[in-house]
Amino acid sequence: MRRIWVAAYVAIVCLVGCQPAEVDHSQQPSATGPAATEKKAAARGQNAAAAGNKAPPSPSEMINKPEAQAVDPAGGEPLDDAITCLARTIYWEARGEATVDMEAIANVVMNRLGHKGFPNTICNVVRQGHEQGSCQFSWWCDGRSDQAKEDESYATAKEIARKALNLQLTDRTGGALYFHQRKGTPGWAAEYTNPVEIGEVIFYKPRGGEAR
C-alpha cells in the first residue's frame, strides 16, 4: 500500500512540476507596430532606389493601410523615416489639391530616388540642398513649422506614400524630376523638357535625363 501512495505522490509532483512554463508575450519584442513598419518602409525605399528595380514587393513586404496610418499619427514626429518624409512632402506641396496632384508629388520623389544626382533614401531626397540653403522642396527649409495640421489631408498623403513605396502608384508625370506651380514660371524651366500639366502644377524632366 505504501508503494502505491509513493507512486501516486510522484505522479502528482511530476504533473505539477513538468507543465510547460507559460510564456509572457508582453515581454517579447513585437514584430508589428510603427517601428516595424518604418523598417519595412525603409527596405521598400532601398529596393525602389536600386537601378532598374521595378519588381512589386512580396505580400510580406507590402505596407498595408493600417500600418502606414499608425506611423506619425499626429503629424508632428521628426522627419526620420520614409513614410513620414514622403507623406509630409506630399502634404505640404499639395494639401488641399486633388488626389491626382498629391500623387504626382509622390511620383517626383520616387523618380528622384536613386537617380543620378539624387540621394538613395526618401528622407535624404526630401532634405537635399538644405546644407546650401536652397532646398529642393521649399517647405523643408522655409522656417515654418513642418507639423501637419489637417488630419484628413495628411491621412490621404500617408495612403499615397504607402502606395508609392509599394510600387502601386502610377507615374502620372512621365518620369518627371522637377515641378513648379502653374501660377509662375521659374527661369530654370527653359532648361527642361516634356512638361506635363497636372492640376495647378507643371512637371519636367531634364534634357538628356541628367539631374541639374
Secondary structure, 3 states (H helix, E strand, C coil): CHHHHHHHHHHHHHHHHCCCCCCCHHHCCCCCCHHHHHHHHHHHHHHHHCCCCCCCCCCCCCCCHHHHHHCCCCCCCCCCCHHHHHHHHHHHHHCCCCHHHHHHHHHHHHHHCCCCCCCCCHHHHHHCCHHHCCCCCHHHHCCCCCCCCCHHHHHHHHHHHHHHHCCCCCCCCCCCCEEEECCCCCHHHHHEEEEEEECCEEEEEEHHHCCC
